[in-house]
Amino acid sequence: MRTAITSAIAIVAIGCLSSGCYNTPTQIGAAMTSPSGFTNELNFVGIGSSVLTRQNVSGAFCPTVQPFSVPFTLSVTAGAVPLTLTQVQFHVTDPFSVQSPPTIFDNASLTRVFGSATTVGTFAVGAFPFVHSFGCGLNGNVILHVSATATDHTGTSHVSTMDVPVR
């Protein structure tokens, strides 16, 4: 009888302990660290040696139509969490430190241009083509300055910048 009672108590104790394992809440992120969702933040597609090429704009007339443009594609690579591109800003600086006015795409502008494609899914790459016009008052080789902001699912913003020569 004593063995049966001891066995019953052991079975009940094991049952209670094992059911407690299933009811314990898991705190994801509190004890664990996860990789950042903003990996390889800025990457220019199709430019080879990281130098962009300016293109002449036909019918250019300063200051209404600037004489040069630089097409480029901004790639955003999401890691373990999806990212939404929320702002892109760029401008050029010539060798004499003269800057063109910045071109700013806020969240509303990006949504107007790219629609729902501003969200890059988990482990996916989003390609965002842009063209920046410049030239009035800017001479010689210039540097394209790009700043991009993406937001993850928690609302955390990730900002990255890149300077690329334009020839």
N, C-alpha and C positions, 0 to 999 in steps of 0.2 A: 504494500500500500504506500509506503513511504517513497519508493522508487517511482510509482505512478504519479504521486503528487509533485515530486521534484521534476519529473519529466514534463508534466502539465505546466508548471511554473516556467520552466525553461522555454517551452513552446510559446507560451503567452508573451514572455519577455522578448523572445526573438521576433515574434509577430509585431509587437509594439515598436521595437527598435527599427525594424525594416520598414514599417509604414511611415515612420518619422522621416526616413530618407526621401520619400516621395513628396512630402509636404513642406520640405525646407525650401524657401525661395532662393533662387540663384541670383547673385548679384553680378551680372555681366559688366565688366569694365571696372568694378571696384577692386577686385583682387587680380584681375587679368589686365594686361595691356594689349591693345590690338594695333595693327599697323595703321599708319595714317592713310586716309582715303585719298589724299592728294599726292600721288606719286608722279614723277616725271611731269611736273606741273606745266612747264612750257616746252613745247617742242615744235619746231617749224618744219613742216612737211615739204619735201621737194625742193630744198634749197641747196643740197649738196654740202658745200664747205662752210655752212653757217654764214654765208654772205648773200644778202638779197640783191636783186638787180632792179634798178629803177627803169621805168618805161616812160617814153615820151607820150604826152597826151596831145592828140591832134586838136587844133583849134584853141590852144591855150592862150589865155589873155588875162594877165595879172591885174588885179587880184581876184577877178571873178572865177577864172578857171586856172588852177595852178598847173605848171608845165610838166610835172613828173608825178608818177604814181608808183607805189610799191605794193604788189599783190603778195599776200602771204597767208598761210593756213596755220591757225593756232590749234594744236592738239592738246586735249585734256584727257589724261588717263586716270580712270578711277581705280582704286584698290578694292578693299573688302567692303566699302560702302559706296553707294551712289553719290555723285556730285552734281551740283547745278551751277553752271556758269552764271554769275550774277553781275559782274562788271568787267569790262575791258577798256583800258585807256592806253593810247599811244600817241607819240609825237616824235619828230626828228630834231636832231641837233647837228649843225654843221661844224667844221673844224674851228670856226671862230666863236663857238658857243652860242650862236644864234639859234633859237628854237622856233619851230613852227607851233601854231596853236594846237593844243591837245584835242584829239578826237576821243570822245567818251561815249561808250555804250553802256548805259545802265541796264538794270534788270528788264525794264519795260521795253527798251530799244532792242535788247538781245532777243526777247520773246517775239517782238514784231518781226525781226529779221529771220530768226531760226525756228520759231514756233516752240513746240514742246521738246525739240531736239536739244535744248540747252541743258537738259538733264542727261548725264552720262551714267549708264547703268553699271552695276558691280562688275569689275574687271573688264570694262569696255573702254573704248577710245572714242572720244567725240572730236570731229574735225570741223573747225569753224573758219571759213574763208573770209578774209578781210582785204580791203584795198585802202591804202592811205595816200592821199595826194599832198604834194608839197612842191616847193621850188621858188616861190616868190621871195626873193631876198636871201635864199639859201644857196650857197656855192660849194663846189667841191664835194668830197666824200662826206656822207652824213651817217649818223647812227640812229637807228630806229629803236626807241625805248618803248617797251611793252610792259604793262602791268595787268595781271589777270587775277580776279577774285572768284573763287568757287566756294559754295557752301555745302556742307554735308547734311545728312538727315537730322543731326542734332541742332542745326542752326549755326554751327561753328564755321567761321570764315577762314579760308586759306588763301593767302596772297602770295603771288610769285611774280618776279620781274626778270626781264631779260633785255640786254642791249645787243643789237645785231647791226653790223656794218652794212651800208647800202652803197653800191658802186654803180 
